[in-house]
Structures are given as C-alpha cells and as structure tokens.
C-alpha cells in the first residue's frame, strides 16, 4: 500500500518510505499482512473458559457456546471486559499518582512539590476535607489518603460522583450503576463475566456502565486532579508538533506512554546545566526532550515540550535514526520497538515493574529518588549520542507545526470571566443564541487499519466549519496539532462565522487541546459546569454535545466512550464495532441506553456518516432544549433562558425521533 494511503501526515509518509527502503516492517505493514479474525473482531468469540474458544456464528437466536451462552451474552461479556481493562489502566495510573502525592505530602519525595495549592484546596472541598488551619502538606496528605481509600472502600459511593449534576446522580442511583469503589467495580465486572455468572446481556452492559463510571468519575478524574496539584494546572502554552522535532545536533530523548511523574523529572534533568555540559563534551549541543503519546500530552500542556505525535509514531521516531533513548512507562507502548531498536543505536528504557520489555534496559522509577533517576537516564542517552550512525539518520524534512495547548477546564472557566468571576455563561449564551451549534469531544487513538489521522483531521475541519466547538485529547489532539490546526489563526480562518466570533471575543482557538487520555475527565467537568450554569437543561444528558473516537483501538477508549454515554453524552466510534455480531447489543447501545441514560453509543466507520450523525444529534438536542434552531450565519441577539416549568417539560429524544 502506498504511504499516502497509510497516513495523511507528510512526516509519517516520509518515514514510512524510509522504512520501506530499508525493508523494516512497521505496524502499518503488519496491519496489512495480518487480517483481523472476523469472528473475534465483531465480539462473537468466547474464550472465557477452556471448553472453547467458541465461535458463535449463525443466526443470533440460535448461535451458542458449549455452555449455552447466547451471542448477545458473549458479545456483552467481551465488551464489558474491555471496559474493565480500560478502567483498570486509567485507575492504576491514578493510584500511582495518589501514592506520589502522599509521599510528597509526607516529605518523602523531595524532588516534587505541590505546584497548585488553589487546586489542592478545591479538590479537598470536593472530598469533604476541611482545610482550615491545615498546612499545605497536611491537606495534601488527607487528600491523598482519601483518594487511596476510593479504590478499595467497601461502603458508599465514589466521592467524585457528587461533582455531577444532581439529575445525573439520580439516574445512576435509579439504575443501580453508581460506582462504589474503583477496584470493586473492575473486580465485579471480571467476576460477573466469567463462565456461568451474568447471563443477561442488558444486565452485563449495566455493569459495564458502572465500571466505566469508576473510570471517568473515579480514576481518570483523580489522575487529572493529582497531576494538576503536583505538576501545575495547564494554561495555554506554545509548542511544536511533528516527527521532525528531533534535532540532528542534539541528544534526542523521547518520553512515551502515559504517566507524568517521571516525565516531570526528565523535564528538569534535561535542562540541567551540568548535563548540558556533559552533552557538549560528547559532541552534542544539548539535550532535546521530546514527548510521544499521552506522556507527551502531559508535559506538553504544562511545559510546552514538543511532541513527536501519537501512538503510531513510536516506530517511525526510531526510524529517524536520531533517537538516543526512548523512555517508556505504561500503556500504548508497542512491543515491536524493542526489536526495532536493535536495528538502530536507540536504547529503549522501561521504568516500571508493570511494564518490562525484551531488548530494553530497565531502570525502575521510584518517586523517592525521581531526579537522580532522571539524571541517570539523561546521562545514558548522552552516552549513546556518539553511537548514532550518520547513515541511519533520516529526518522527515517536514517543518513542525506551531500549536497552542494547555486548555484545562479551569483555564476555560477563567477565560470566560477572570479569576474570581470565571463561569461558563458566555459559552452557554453562545450555544443558546446559535453562534455555537454544539460541542464535540474528539478523542481517542490512531489505528493502523485506518489511514493515520485522516478521520481525526476530516472531522475537526468539518466540525468547526459547522460552528461546532471541538475539544481534543490523546492521539486525536496530536493529529490536529501535527496538521497545524491548533493555532488560533489557522482555525479561525476555517471556522464558521458564529464560532469564529465567539472564539475571537473570548480569545480561544476553535479546537482546544485539553490534554491526555485521562484528561477526558476534564470534558466531564466542563459538561457538568455547562449544565449547572443554566439555560441548557439541568443535566449533562440532553446537552448539544457528542463524543467521537474515529480511529480508536484501545480498551481504554471503550471505557471512555462508555463513561461518556453513561454520563449522558452520545458517543460515536469509527474503526469497526466490537459488538457488530449481535443485533441485540447494537439495539441496547443505540436505543435502550437512550431510555436509561439519555445517550447512545454508535459504531460507524464512514467519516461522512459520523459527521452527519453528530450534527443530527446536536440539532436534536437543541430542538429538545427549545433553544434557537441552528442556522449558519444567523444568530439570536438575546439569551432565551428556559424557566423551571419549561425545563421540566423538556423531554429528550433519540436521534431517531422517539421521545424518552
Ligand atoms: S495514547 S489510548 S493510543 S489515544 Fe493515550 Fe493514544 Fe489511544 Fe493510547
């Protein structure tokens, strides 16, 4: 397949050509060579016990496994296990951060400090911790302990559920899906999907929603908050994005994965004067720290460290021949990079006992000695600089795109009213007046079975053209950044008139980089704030908002999509459906969930149809809220607030028109 069909990113295309010339196989080639198993791909393969794996082919009401498990049950169990795994991943990330916060509070991790005391106090408030008379470290200790308790508590519900609108909390209670504790929901999901427990597809999917909520309103939200407390709450920062952010005359050190703690220390170590001198002694001009995947997003939104891109760039980065070391932590790290690194001088360094790799050097990260370990890694990369081979160096020769990142929900609130009068009023008013048609969270991975970034870029462009404000995270944000969409100038030239006016008035680009995958929780916080601001109903469900993951591949994406749907935001995924085998599952997610949680979960591979459905969902929500009908270029001048009676009378409809 031609490189242009594998990626729309010119830098990636250039390096794919280098790979082809050198006969190096990448994930793009393997995706072509290895066709997915059509039965497993659609969710119809059951391997929960050793009587199988059973392949459930044939008619939906006839197909069954050796034990008698039906196709809907098998498909639901497979889906629910993906949710549990995704929830476990995000939440284990948060657990490590909570332990770091505790160590910092107790003075045991001297290289870190609490950077955002204001946020610490705000979080303490959410957790019901009285901060009066307490030192910063005393508050931090209480917050960390309360967070750690959230994983294993045996009674009650997650404390952060209280941050959702009251109406949403009632829906969760009524359905019995309010999560009790993070670990408990993951464990229960694994239990009820093992052989011979939950035999009812709808009930399994309710369990999946409960587990996913333990991610969105539990692990992910905690992960975001602790990172902000420890490393600073993001605010707009300039940076660059491309595979060409590597510098030929510098030691290039890449951080890849998801966790921000060690990466923070590497930021400090890479700027260390002694190490800079050491790099010079080896013939380099200095150390060039570069991010990849979501660790990139963490240090990009806080320090403006340039990004080499998302998930699919990891092999291509090594193929530039300029990477002295690639430091990896957890999640989305391709096992292939270990073998690939042997063809180059690159050292792959694993940093956690949870994630080791053949052919990698292991330097275990420990927050108690964070900076020393970071300096050790930087030194190792510098020592490797003289091993770089001239004949291996293949720059992509594509100028890195400028970008602005770092739109935390706090900053978005601040932009709309200042430090003490921050609110979401201007945004709500713009939606009510029809200047902004709706809001889309464009998120999720890249997947080598889809032309890289093609769907992310198409949807970002078309949505802003249609006056839809776009908020982005994860690899989707990398896609827009690399394409040069994350500058106010570029995007404003392409946005619809109404959106452009709002962005100019508030001073924001129409595509906002919100951070990493766990930072999808920022979107939940924004959605709650919009609902609570008034004028757009009193719940997240029913807002003119949609979530899209057009090129997804990870179990984490499935967990994220499910918690958004369970929170009331309709979700559309591209890249094939893992429940396609069962019409019953499709019906549950596309229709029955509207009755339960006022949102559906759709799988649609055609980007044009995704756009069409997104706009239809947004316009249906506007209609049900009884706010001005969206007409391009024509806006209301006055805000029409719904009174209480109108709000109560407002019912929500599925995109198919039925009232629920
Ligand atoms: S890194 S989960 S490929 S977004 Fe968060 Fe990207 Fe998906 Fe990994």
Boltz pocket constraint, residues with backbone or C-beta under 6 A from the ligand:
constraints:
  - pocket:
      binder: B
      contacts: [[A, 257], [A, 258], [A, 293], [A, 294], [A, 310], [A, 311], [A, 331], [A, 332], [A, 443], [A, 444], [A, 445], [A, 446], [A, 473], [A, 474], [A, 475], [A, 476], [A, 516], [A, 517], [A, 553], [A, 554], [A, 556], [A, 557]]
      max_distance: 6.0
